[in-house]
Amino acid sequence: MKASKLAYKPVGLALGAGAGMVAGSLFKQVWKLVGHEGDAPNATDEERRWGEILIAAAVQGAIFALVKAAVERSGAVAVRRLSGTWPA
């Protein structure tokens, strides 16, 4: 395993955790913006309709994937700029 890849592992884990927190916060804001009061529904929320639960899950998944990809890509670019090699 390359040294740059090994050195990037803890950085990648920290970035991933931060990305998860950012994505969760962003999703809550987006959910409020689209006119839904309170928290997004859980899959087992008996009071919510199927459509609302599935839409919330799709929006949440899209936001998490977007933020994760942006953070991981930015981290890899930063490592390349600092070390001269791509971490993956």
C-alpha positions as CSV (number, residue, x, y, z in Angstrom):
1,M,0.0,0.0,0.0
2,K,1.3,3.4,-0.9
3,A,2.4,5.7,2.0
4,S,0.1,8.5,0.7
5,K,-2.9,6.1,0.7
6,L,-2.1,4.9,4.2
7,A,-1.6,8.5,5.4
8,Y,-4.9,9.6,3.8
9,K,-7.0,6.9,5.7
10,P,-7.4,8.8,9.0
11,V,-7.9,12.1,7.1
12,G,-10.6,10.4,4.9
13,L,-12.3,9.0,8.0
14,A,-12.4,12.4,9.7
15,L,-13.6,14.1,6.5
16,G,-16.3,11.5,6.2
17,A,-17.6,12.1,9.7
18,G,-17.6,15.8,9.1
19,A,-19.4,15.3,5.8
20,G,-22.1,13.3,7.5
21,M,-22.8,16.0,10.0
22,V,-22.9,18.7,7.3
23,A,-25.2,16.6,5.2
24,G,-27.6,15.9,8.1
25,S,-27.8,19.6,8.9
26,L,-28.3,20.5,5.2
27,F,-31.1,17.9,4.9
28,K,-32.9,19.3,7.9
29,Q,-32.8,22.8,6.4
30,V,-33.9,21.5,2.9
31,W,-36.8,19.5,4.5
32,K,-38.0,22.7,6.3
33,L,-37.6,24.8,3.1
34,V,-39.9,22.5,1.1
35,G,-42.7,23.3,3.6
36,H,-42.7,20.3,5.9
37,E,-42.9,21.2,9.5
38,G,-40.7,19.4,12.0
39,D,-38.4,16.5,11.4
40,A,-38.4,14.2,8.3
41,P,-40.4,11.1,8.8
42,N,-38.9,7.8,9.9
43,A,-39.7,4.7,7.9
44,T,-41.7,3.3,10.9
45,D,-43.7,6.5,11.5
46,E,-47.3,5.3,11.4
47,E,-48.7,8.8,11.0
48,R,-46.9,9.5,7.7
49,R,-47.8,8.4,4.2
50,W,-45.7,6.2,2.1
51,G,-45.0,8.9,-0.5
52,E,-43.7,11.4,2.1
53,I,-41.4,8.7,3.7
54,L,-40.0,7.7,0.3
55,I,-39.5,11.2,-0.9
56,A,-37.7,12.1,2.4
57,A,-35.4,9.1,2.0
58,A,-34.6,9.9,-1.6
59,V,-33.8,13.6,-0.8
60,Q,-31.7,12.6,2.2
61,G,-29.8,10.0,0.2
62,A,-29.1,12.4,-2.6
63,I,-27.8,15.1,-0.2
64,F,-25.6,12.7,1.6
65,A,-24.1,11.3,-1.6
66,L,-23.5,14.8,-3.0
67,V,-21.8,16.1,0.2
68,K,-19.8,12.9,0.6
69,A,-18.5,13.0,-3.0
70,A,-17.6,16.7,-2.8
71,V,-15.7,16.3,0.5
72,E,-13.9,13.1,-0.6
73,R,-12.9,14.7,-3.9
74,S,-11.7,17.9,-2.2
75,G,-9.7,15.9,0.3
76,A,-8.0,13.9,-2.4
77,V,-7.1,17.0,-4.4
78,A,-5.7,18.6,-1.3
79,V,-3.5,15.6,-0.6
80,R,-2.3,15.6,-4.2
81,R,-1.4,19.3,-3.9
82,L,0.5,18.7,-0.7
83,S,2.2,15.4,-1.5
84,G,2.2,15.3,-5.3
85,T,0.5,11.9,-5.4
86,W,-3.2,10.9,-5.6
87,P,-4.2,9.1,-2.4
88,A,-6.4,6.4,-3.8
